[in-house]
Amino acid sequence: MAFRFNFSIDEIEHSEAATPDEVDAQRCTPKRKQESTEKSKQTAGTVADSSPRLGAGEGRDETPPEKKFCFKAAKEHKIPEDLNKVLENKVLETLSGLYYVNMSVVEMMCVHGADAEGIVSKSVSSRSDLIPGVYEGGLKIWECTFDLIDYFSEAEIHFANKTVLDLGCGAGLLGIVALRGKAEKVHFQDYNSTVIDEITLPNVVANCINEGSRMGSGDHRKTSKPPLKRPKKAECSPDALTKCRFFSGEWSKVSELLLSSNEPFLKYDIILTSETIYNPDYYSALHDTLAQLLDKNGRVYLASKVLYFGVGGGIYLFEKFIEEKNVFRSSIVKTIDKGLQRCIMEIAFKDSS
Ligand SMILES: C[S@@+](CC[C@H](N)C(=O)[O-])C[C@H]1O[C@@H](n2cnc3c(N)ncnc32)[C@H](O)[C@@H]1O
């Protein structure tokens, strides 16, 4: 399936019947006029290589958008006792020593009923890999994920004994790398529950049971190994999995859920987030979530394209947003100039050590 940016709000509002959860989400979709369908279309494969299509400021609607928030409810996804079930009907592939489920197979299974949210059919029918407030792109691996994985080795980011959140995780590769780096705990969050159940959780389980595979970096081409049609029987190190928790829902709702839980909540030492700043309408929720969940001396590592054409977000807009809020300091620690410019940003509280 080819994924595309294609923000057509009218299409969303007239799409097929939605679940109650989604009705809420659709109503709160900002009524901002987006780029025309044709202009904003982009294609990408499983590993996303989508590229911005607007120049700086070009094509952006300068009228302030009507600010409304999406409130897709937050939910914790418990790890099933039978781990073999998690990998049922999955085909595994490897990339840089990391295992991940073949997304086309997942999509096929979703069309046949494994997708309570209906995001696969909506994404296909609207020919879009982002439907604001309904589907936020977690069904594929976006290229900045690999920029951030490279950066971890280059900058010698250590995860040992750290508490880590993979925010907007999609496939969850960042969190999996942290888990392999012996993080004390790793939490995964995605907007869509289908993504958590069908992709994130299976990927985490697959990486736990396929011991011997190591975190790699540099060359992100798929290995020549054939896909593992029949994953090994689950012998997952219970240790690694007990360190993990999985959440779906909109950021402010997930934050609320974590902070209101009866279990004591330890703020995160490290928050990892890749390709999550494409939509400026979400900046406030994202910023507040980081502020609520990050430890006072913690660090956020954010990977992003410089500009998301057709959507409007990008690294400089988010940088400016952070500056105006005056809570965090941020610095761009790496720029990747190959093709479309991409960046890694480090964020910390202004008064942190
Ligand atoms: C483009 S995908 C990137 C996925 C993954 N990080 C990667 O790099 O492959 C954006 C992710 O951010 C999450 N996201 C975006 N907006 C969100 C929101 N308002 N609330 C919660 N999650 C959101 C989605 O769940 C999605 O997984």
The ligand as a Gaussian input file, in Angstrom:
#p B3LYP/6-31G(d) Opt

LIG

0 1
 C        4.449000      10.225000      11.490000
 S        4.200000       9.115000      12.780000
 C        5.866000       8.725000      13.276000
 C        5.968000       7.361000      13.868000
 C        7.353000       6.969000      14.383000
 N        7.798000       7.833000      15.449000
 C        8.371000       6.936000      13.266000
 O        9.239000       7.812000      13.233000
 O        8.306000       6.021000      12.455000
 C        3.673000      10.250000      14.044000
 C        3.392000       9.586000      15.380000
 O        3.034000      10.564000      16.348000
 C        1.860000      10.164000      17.029000
 N        1.001000      11.362000      17.180000
 C        0.876000      12.374000      16.323000
 N        0.021000      13.301000      16.784000
 C       -0.407000      12.843000      17.982000
 C       -1.297000      13.365000      18.973000
 N       -1.912000      14.540000      18.824000
 N       -1.499000      12.644000      20.088000
 C       -0.869000      11.464000      20.259000
 N       -0.018000      10.907000      19.365000
 C        0.214000      11.602000      18.241000
 C        1.182000       9.129000      16.164000
 O        0.661000       8.127000      16.899000
 C        2.276000       8.615000      15.264000
 O        2.736000       7.385000      15.664000

